[in-house]
Amino acid sequence: MTKAAAIHEFWNSFGLKAFEENYVKDADENGNPIKPEFPYITYQLVTDSFDREVVATASVWYRDYGWKKANAKAEEISAHIGLGGKIINCDGGRIWIKRGQPFAQN
C-alpha cells in the first residue's frame, strides 16, 4: 500500500468519508466542484522519510448548530492516535502519526 493509500485508509477509519483536501469528487454542468455530503473529513497529504517529521492537518466537517459532534469526533481521533502516536504500514516502511500541539481547535 502506498503512503497516500495508507494515509487515506487511516482517515477513513473513523466512520466518516475522508478526502484529501484538494480532491474534487465531481463537478456540475459548469465545472464547479460538488462538495461531499456532511459529515466528512478532509486531510492534507504530506509525506517524507520515516526519520523526518512533517506537519499536516485534517478538518472534521459537520453541518450542525454547535460544535458537539465535531468536538466528539476530534476526541475520538485523538484517543485513537494516543499519546505515543499511531504507526501505520505502507510500502517499504511505516508512517508514524502523532498528535500536534494544539491538537484541535474549532
CORGIDA-V474643 format. One record per helix or strand of 3 or more residues. SS is the DSSP state (h for helix, s for strand). FROM is the first residue (numbers start at 1). LEN is the number of residues. If there is no record, write none. Layout:
# CORGIDA-V474643
{{SS & FROM & LEN} {SS & FROM & LEN}}
This chain:
# CORGIDA-V474643
{{h & 3 & 12} {s & 17 & 4} {s & 40 & 4} {s & 58 & 4} {h & 68 & 14} {s & 86 & 5} {s & 93 & 5}}
